[in-house]
Amino acid sequence: MHAHDATLQRLVLIRVNPGEDLLDALKRAVVERGVRNGAFISGAGSLLRYRFHVVSTAEMPPENVFVEGEGPYDILAVTGSVLDGRVHAHITFSDDKIAMGGHLEPGCTVLTFAMVTLAETGGVDMADWDHVARP
């Protein structure tokens, strides 16, 4: 474990339009706004289609299972980080019966809109934060 203090440089508010791929839009916003490091702190809206992955084994490195389907679903949260310009985002969404989510993959199509808030941070190099630590 390691913890670092970071400075909040700005908030980037991202609105994604109907029919757009959510992950692609987040990546474009990061590039257009020149964000190197940050945290996705909120997300709301709706999805027409979803695609995500979750870990499926306990061995290191774990294997992944990919899940996809069609909605409609409400977006409950978009979380994750921007690590040296790379988007590592997770999504949670639901209908009237279940909630699902995992690592955001291409193929999450926005239904009505999506609103995502990205907090850009400074003072910490997060380039390798999503790599598996070796004992």
Secondary structure, 3 states (H helix, E strand, C coil): CCCCCCEEEEEEEEEECCCCEHHHHHHHHHHHHCCCEEEEEEEEEEEEEEEEEEECCCCCCCCEEEEEEEEEEEEEEEEEEEECCEEEEEEEEECCCCEEEEEECCCCEEEEEEEEEEEEEECCCCCCCCCCCCC
